[in-house]
Amino acid sequence: MADPQSTPQPSAETDTVIDVRDVHYAVDGRPIFAGLDIRVRRGLITAVMGPSGTGKTTLLRLITGQIYADRGRVSVFGREVGEMGRAEIYATRKRMGMLFQNGALLTDVDVFDNVAFPVREHTNLPEPLIRTLVLTKLEAVGLRGAAHLMPSELSGGMARRVALARAIVMDPEVLIYDEPFVGLDPISLGVILRLIKQMNEALGITSVVVSHDVHEIATIADYSYLLSEGKVVAAGTPAELAASDSATVRQFMTGGAEGPVPFHYPAADYASELLGEQA
Amino acid sequence: MTESVGAIASEGKPRPRKGEPEGGQTRRRSQEGLLEGIRKAGVTAMFFAQLLAACVPALSKPRLIIAQIYNAGARSLIIIMLSGLFTGMVLGLQGYDLLHRFGSEAALGTAVALSLLKELGPVLTALLFAGRAGTALTSEIGLMRATDQLTAMEVMAVDPLRYVAAPRFLGGLIAMPLLTAIFIVIGLFGAQLVGVQMMGVDRGIFWSQMQSAVALKDVTEGIVKSLVFGAVLSLIAVNEGYHTDPTAEGVGRATTRTVVASSVLTLLLDYVLTAVFL
């Protein structure tokens, strides 16, 4: 559960929407986070980058209250997630939208019903109003014409745009994107990139983008965090990160095979292992 | 622990310790196996409690439950009807052969009706349900888990227990007695087809003996059994799907576990319930 020493005081600064302070989290004794600090400010696009396996998705699960930190505080909208009851966590989630890596669309209903799903579950709006709402959101992602298609008939990029329409249909204050660029062709990637920026600028949605696509994210992020080995190793604007002389940052930004993150998985001596095999 | 029930279920396997004598290791492994079994039973019991709690709000969306009755029930009709027909025909044939040796063919209707109502109807329907509807439920929910659909619902503040698990559980629970009833009726028809039409047992005797010998208690036994099987098998199928490892292999393993656990528990519970009723 939450750190007993933590206090339910609101975030220090009023423009902080998500505040992650000194978070420790381990799975089966293997530490994922060891003192993680991240602050997401209202109205900005905050990028969380890092090599695969640094717990970026785990961070999103901490923020959405699916799991709790072993130590430290995760506050969302000024309230600590660990102290929220189930009802409050659900109420908080209604103020957030999340875009999953693969879209996570409901496979047994069509695009329209997927986007309408949160509205039907959380409101008693009449069907004509729901229709207007859903078509507006689908138009925003350019897929109004695909409303009748089943998720299996969509390409990867289209599925993600439908998922984006579903994520914004309840007009969330915060949108969380989990690896939104993975496996997309350049056109779809460009479309998603523009949509993230548009949602942020036109709707004023605070955005958290978890990604390892450095160059794409650098074009839209206002502030970036680089995670490695359970901690933030660098933070700043994309320009600041690009100019960093830290070896870890440079390796990540330039995609170098060797550096603080080794190319080789730890192994016994190469020569002796090969000769030992033959003996 | 702060994770949900699902996370508890997928915790790590016991690690072997070095330098331990072989007998000690075997004993330790069997102890750990026992503890693991108890832990799994506990997790399932907790899930059952959560599921029952989720059933109450799920009743407010009857459309979802009806869809699941259709999935688990109507879609199993062909296999249930065919199996019921052939089971009844075999019963008619075997029953006639046996009773003929003692010159008591007149008891065929009673023998067939009691076998179907008390035993074969509920048990065979349950076994067929496990193979047809149970596996479909597990793999469907398992794939929803593997493709993040359940997590997406949680993040959208929609409880997947209420939206996905509870309607499927209730659908199975309601479908099972209905399928059992259909199995029994078709079975009786099959037995009549062989016994009366082919073997020449008197039609009037066949039905009137059945009517006079079958008591309400026998029918109740069948209904109670089918309700218990419906609850247990639906719980197993939903639980396995809900807690599956989110991989292709994990979904496959969960589906297999559903069939194995359902079949064994059906026969075990059948004995227990029969002992209670007799």
HADDOCK unambig.tbl for C-alpha pairs under 7 A between the chains (distance, minus, plus):
assign (segid A and resid 1 and name CA) (segid B and resid 2 and name CA) 5.58 0.50 0.50
assign (segid A and resid 28 and name CA) (segid B and resid 12 and name CA) 6.85 0.50 0.50
assign (segid A and resid 64 and name CA) (segid B and resid 155 and name CA) 6.68 0.50 0.50
assign (segid A and resid 67 and name CA) (segid B and resid 2 and name CA) 6.81 0.50 0.50
assign (segid A and resid 67 and name CA) (segid B and resid 3 and name CA) 5.75 0.50 0.50
assign (segid A and resid 68 and name CA) (segid B and resid 2 and name CA) 6.24 0.50 0.50
assign (segid A and resid 90 and name CA) (segid B and resid 157 and name CA) 4.81 0.50 0.50
assign (segid A and resid 93 and name CA) (segid B and resid 155 and name CA) 6.01 0.50 0.50
assign (segid A and resid 93 and name CA) (segid B and resid 156 and name CA) 6.26 0.50 0.50
assign (segid A and resid 93 and name CA) (segid B and resid 157 and name CA) 5.69 0.50 0.50
assign (segid A and resid 94 and name CA) (segid B and resid 156 and name CA) 6.28 0.50 0.50
assign (segid A and resid 94 and name CA) (segid B and resid 157 and name CA) 6.03 0.50 0.50
assign (segid A and resid 104 and name CA) (segid B and resid 147 and name CA) 5.87 0.50 0.50
assign (segid A and resid 104 and name CA) (segid B and resid 148 and name CA) 5.23 0.50 0.50
assign (segid A and resid 104 and name CA) (segid B and resid 149 and name CA) 4.88 0.50 0.50
assign (segid A and resid 104 and name CA) (segid B and resid 152 and name CA) 6.32 0.50 0.50
assign (segid A and resid 105 and name CA) (segid B and resid 149 and name CA) 6.33 0.50 0.50
assign (segid A and resid 106 and name CA) (segid B and resid 149 and name CA) 6.08 0.50 0.50
assign (segid A and resid 118 and name CA) (segid B and resid 156 and name CA) 6.61 0.50 0.50
